[in-house]
Structure formats: structure tokens, C-alpha cells
Amino acid sequence: MDQIKKKTILYYLNDKKYHVHRHLLLQLFALIYALDVFCPVPGQLPLSVGRFVTFLGFYLILNLIIYPNAYIFVPRYLVKKKLLKYILSIVAIILVCLFIIATIVVLFEKPNTGILKQVPSRNFFLIMLIILPSGVTFGLQCAGVAAFTVFRKWTEENQRTNDLKAATLQTELTFLKSQINPHFLFNIINNANILVDDEPEMASSMLTKLDDLLKYQLEDSMKEKVRLTDDIRFLTDYLDLEKVRRDHFEFEIQTRGNIDNISIAPLLFIPFVENAVKHNSDSSRTSYVNLSFAIENNTLAFICENSKPIKPIQQKTGGIGLSNISRRLNLLYDNSYSLERKETEQVYMAKLTLKL
């Protein structure tokens, strides 16, 4: 599938590997267009200062149309739907282009040739009025560049969305395989069965939490966004059930700030909690996992801290690796997050900060 994708034109237009190639093609186009102006008569090469300056002028104009439009005005204004600012910017670019042309005519055009047949006095403002209709041509060129840039950004965003869906699905499937396995379910159901006679309320609570856990993973996790409170409840159920499975295990979840109206991507924090639980089991003393959620200045700070066992646990395969976590965060939040990890002999801590 990847080989097919790499053969498409869209791949060539978007992949960073061909960044230099694309710019060279643009410059080649600009040179050919400018040479057409430089040599208006086929087969003749007018070697004069005026013609050479005209060539450089049109070459500069084409670059003014392409680069500021594609890399400044379209991303800052058009993509963000600031249409008035975009139009004003394009008008300014066109006026600059017309100014360059008028200057070339005044300074370098031979008498009684071209526009100077109509304005022999080389009056700059009259020349500007005469070449003003050329602004329509420049406007169409700007529109073409804008259309190409928007289309390219659309394909990038579409690819980004597909990658995100694939990464999210892989996260969900990996988590389901690594945690909701027969052994996990057997322990929970077996413990509930033991408690049915002596502590029926606790047994019922365990099964309810298991039901909520499975429902969240299979249904709510497929949504694009979930409430932070729902995700915290999911983590609470998960850790409650983990506490039933294990002796000498404690956990604490703290929140600070208003978390009621906060939405985040589903299953965003469970990889950290999964890793914390998997690597802190200690038969000689009580192990713990502490979670913290803080909302401040439109930023969410999540901290997952877990104890480390006296005897290091041999790393197991499976689970959701930190590389997959980082990949999903890059797709979801791009440059709007930071991830820190700290480790001592007794504690491991991960801190995730998200701009909401």
C-alpha cells in the first residue's frame, strides 16, 4: 500500500523529501515565463540592458506572486478564513508588481516602443493607469497559487486525519489485547463470584465497573472527543479493578481547576496508567499509582507517578509503547503539547501538558 502511495502525484506534492525538487520546478517555471517576456520574438535574443532588466523584473514579480502568497498569506489568512485580510494582502502584492513594471518602463524602455508609444513623456502615474488591467492577470495567478496551496494543505490534513484514525484504532486494539484478556476477566469474575455470598454489594459494584470499563473502551472511545470527567471515571474504574486483582496496591486521583467542560481525545491517558501499573508490582511492599489533573490558563497538566519495585521487573512485550504514545500525541495536538519523563530509584513520573 505504501509503495502505491509513493507513486502518486499527491505524495510528490506533499512529502518533505521532495521539498527542494518542488522549489526547483517553480523556479524553472518562473525562468521560462520571464524568458518569454525577455524574447518576445521567437528566435531572437535582444541583448540589451532594458530587456535584461525586464527579464529580472518579471522573474521577481513571479516570485512575489508565488512565495508570499503560498507561505504567508494563504496559511495566515485564507486558511483561517480571514478573507478581507487575504484580499488586501493580494491587492498590495499586485500593486507592488505594477509598481515594478512601471519603474522598469520609465527607466529602461526605449523611446517610442511598447507603452512609451502612448506615454512618450514617461509619466509614471499615466503608465500605472495603462498597465492597471494587467493586475487582473496577476490576480488570476495569485488565485492559482492559492488554489494549489489550499489543495495541498487539504491533502496534508486528510492524510493527517487518516494517520490519526489508524493510530487511534491501533491504540485501542493494542490496549484491548494487552489488558482486557481472559486472565484479567477471569480474575475479576472469580473475585466477584467469591464475594457474592459474603459481600454482594461489593461484587455487584465490581461487575458494574467492569461493564462500564468495557462499554467505554468499545463505544465511547470511538468518538473524536470525550469529556475529561468521563475519561477520569474510566481510569478510576480501571484502577479500582486493578486493586481487586492485586494485593498491596493503592492509587489516588486528584483534580484541580474546573474540569467539567473540558473535552479531550479518548484513551489519551490510559497508556501512561497501563505502563505505571504494569511496571510497579511489588510483593514486598505497597505499590502505588498517583494521578493528577490540573486545569489552568486553558492548559491541562496531567501527571502520572508510580512507585518502582525494589526488584526491577523484567520488561514484557506488548502494551502500548511510549513511541506510539508520542506518535498519537503528534497527530492529535501537533506542537500544542509537551511530554516530560523523570525517574529516580524509587519513583517514575510522566507529565503531559496540553493546550486546550
MARKOL-995737 format. One record per residue (C-alpha): x, y, z. Coordinates in steps of 0.001 Angstrom, whole numbers, plus 524288, in hexadecimal, padded with zeros to 5 digits. Example, Ala and Ser with C-alpha at 12.3 -4.5 7.8 and 13.67 -1.06 7.14 Angstrom:
MARKOL-995737
8300C7EE6C81E78835667FBDC81BE4
//
This chain:
MARKOL-995737
80000800008000080B188095380382811CA8065C7F68F8056E80A0E7EF2E8041C8168F7F6FE8122C81A6E7F42180F81819DF7E58080494823DC7E5C6805CC8322F7E22B7FFE0835FA7EF4A80AEF82F277F641814AD837067EE2B80D78843AA7F12D80CF3841687FFDF818C88398B803F282395841A280A4582DB9839588035D82A48840367F69182A0484DE47FC60835FA852797F4B18311184C227E8218244A853A97E8E682B528609C7EAA58345A85DBD7DF308287C85B057D69A8224D867DE7DAC882EBF86F437D7A782F95868847CA6C821A286CB57C774824C087AB87CB8A830F987AFC7C30B829BD875D07B71181EC787FB77B8DF8285E88AE87BAB083052886A67AEC9823DC8871E7A6BB822C8895847AA578315C897737A8268308F891A779A69823798962F794C48279E8924D786F782AA9883AE78566838A2880F37815D83D8588E817850C84531891787915B845408A0417936D851918A27579B6084EBC8AFA97A16284EAB8B5197AF1B840438B86D7AE1983C528AABA7AA19844DA8A48D7B48F83EFD8AD437BF20831758A9AB7BA058351C89B5E7BB4C839A589D347C96782D8F8A5427CC768240889AE67C7E482BEE890547CE9E82AE3898127DB5881C5489A5D7D92E819AD88BD07D7A6820E1888EB7E43F8192A8939F7EB1880C9488D4E7E6728109287F7F7EA4C817DF87FCA7F72C8118888A387FFE18044F885657FB3B8070A876EA7FD7880EBC877C880A268094D883E3810F77FC22888AE80C1F7F55887BA8809937F93387523816977F7248815881EE87EAE1886C1818B27E41987E5580E7C7E4E88715D815C67E06D8781C822477D51387E5781AC97DA2988C4981C6C7D5BD88F7380EB17D68A89E4F80F7F7E4A689E0E8142C7E8088945F8097F7E1E889CC27FECD7E8BB8A904803D57F5B28A1C0804027F3D589D227F5FF7F01B8AAD87F1937FC8B8AFE17F7F5804B58A58B7F0EE7FE6D8A8EB7E3DC8010E8B7737E5EB80F448B4517E8EA810168AC757DC4B80A218B7A07D473813738C1267DAF481F0D8B8BF7D6CE81A228B82A7C8C0817BE8C6E07C81D8253C8C9877CDB182B888C0A87C37F8241E8C79A7B897827D58D52A7BD658362D8D21D7BF74839978C8277B50B82F938C7B17A9F4834448CD5D79D0682D108D97B797EA821548D72578F21820A48C8B679290816658C15279A2D80F108C9A47A3F0817928D5907A111810808D6CB79405804A48DAEB79C0C80C2A8E2677A683818428E8477A02F81A228F1457ABE281D088E5547B49F812E98EA217BE688131A8DFDC7C928804E88E16E7CD627FFAD8E0CF7BF758078B8D4857BD31801D98CEAB7C9AB7F41A8D17F7C4A27F70F8CB117B7947FCA18BE9D7BD7C7F2268BDE57C8167EA298B3A27C07D7F60F8AAC17C17A7F2928A9C97CFD77E77A8A0B37CBE17F174897427C6277F990897EC7D2827ED3A895D37DA737EA33889707D2D77F80D884BA7D5197F6828875B7E3AF7E9B287FE27E37F7F067874657DCE27FB32874307E70D7F11A8752D7F1F17E8FD86A127EC507F4F38615A7EB387F968864A67F9177EBF1862577FEF97EABB855787F79E7F81C8513B7FC867F49D854BC80A807E7BF84D89809077EECB8412F804B47F857842A9810197ED1D84415819B57E5F9838A28138E7F21A83025814D87F3DF834E6822C17E5D083119825F37E79E8238E820187F44A8219E8279D7ED82825F38340D7E25281C66832017EBF48116882F9E7F3F98150C83B957E7DB8161D844227E2B48090D83F787EFE8802BF841D77F0438087C84F8D7E2CA8033B852947E5A57F5B984D157F2CA7F4D7853F47ECD47F8E6860CF7E1C57EF3185F717EB547E43785C797F4A67E7B1867747EAC47EA56872377DD4F7E4D086FA27E2307D6F286E187DC9E7CA36873727E59D7CA8887F3F7E1357D8238830D7D2DE7D4C5881577D4677C7D68887C7DA457CE7E8946D7CF9B7D8C0895097C4697CF2B8932E7CA7E7C55789C897CC047CFB88A7157BE147D42A8A4DD7B9687C6188A6007C0747C47E8B3077BA697D0FF8B8417AC7D7CDFD8B3DB7A8AF7C6FE8C06A7B01D7CEF98CA8B7B0827DC788C4367A66D7DCED8B94E7A6DB7EBC18B83F7B5827EBB68B5BA7B4067E0CD8ABBE7A9637E87A8A4C67B1D87F4BA8A4F57BD347ED5189EE27B4EA7E805893D07AEED7F5698916B7BC5C7FB7A890517C0A17F0BB887277B49D7F34087ED57B77F801E587E867C5B17FF4387B427C2747F69786FB57B7B47FF9D86AE47C0B580B6A86B197CB508044D863AD7C2567FE70859837B90F809E6857747BD188170E85D057CB4281583859007C712815B884AAF7C2A9823DE84C0B7CB5D82EFD8479D7CA5F835CD854DA7C5DF831A2862577C3E98391486EE97CFA283963877D17C6E88356D8832B7C2F58291587BC07D113825AB879067D490827998875D7C92981EDC88B467CE4281495881D77DBCA81550888047D5B181453895817CE3D807FF891C77DA678024088BA97E2AA804BE897CF7D7BE800028A0D37D7527F31B899977E6137F25E8998F7E5C47F4288A8447DCBC7E86C8A95C7E6157E03E8A1597F21C7E3D38A9417F5E27E43A8B7747FD937EFBD8BCF17F9387F94A8B28A7F424807218B4AE7F0B3812518ABB17EC4D820758AC9A7E65F829938A2717E6808383E8A4E37E05C8433089CEA7E28B851D289D877DB2B85C528962D7CE5A85B6188EB87CE8484E788874A7BFE284D928848F7BFC585372876DD7CCC384E43872067CD17844FC866587D8BF83CD6862387DBF1831A88590A7D7888247385E797E10F81AC08648D7EB4A8256F8656D7F00A8228D873317EE10813E5874617FB2E8108786DEB8024F817BC878D17FA0D8111B883397FB93803D987CC280A628052E87CB280A4D809E788AC28022E7FE5A88F6B809AE7F45B8878E817047F88D88C74814A47FB4F89ADE80FF27EE4F8A05B817487EB8E8AD0E814807DFEE8B5EA81D267E5018C0ED816607F20E8C31E80AAB7FA268BF0A80BAD7FFB08B15A8042E80B968ACCC7FFBF8137E8A11B7FC51821D68A2FA7F578829B1898597F3B38385D897E27EB9C840D388E9D7ED2184FA688F5C7E644859D6886F37EC6F8674C8867B7ED30871F587C097E69A86964871D17F0CC85EDC874157EF418510F8794E7FA7D84B52881197F9DB83CA38836280384835E788C6D804BC8273A88DFC80DBC82311898FB8104B8151B89D178190480E1A8A6B1823D4805458A1D88259E7F79F8A76A8319A7F44F8AF6E8349B7E9778A5DA833927EE84897D68292E7E7EC88F8B82DC87E1B388304828417E9498778481D427E2208709B819287E335862A780BD67E89D85F46804C97F44C8647A80550801F385EEE8132F806E685D6D8174E814CF8601581AD081677851BC80C9D813B484E0A8080D81D3885879810B9827F0852DA80C35824E7845047FDF382618848B980067832B78503B807458385C844527FB908352C83BD87F1B083A41845A87F82E8466884B09803A28491B841E680BB8853B2848C28019F856398535E806C184C9485D55812D68494186535816AE83C3F86B368208083B018763B8259B82EDA87CF782D3E82E19889A48327982249890C28390E81FCD89DCA83C7B813368A4C682EFD812B48AB0F825C081A878A2538228381BD9893F881AF7827E188F7F8153482C0C8827480F71839A08805C8070F83CEF874988033984B1B872217F8C484E3A867FD7F42285B3A862A77E55985A758623A
//
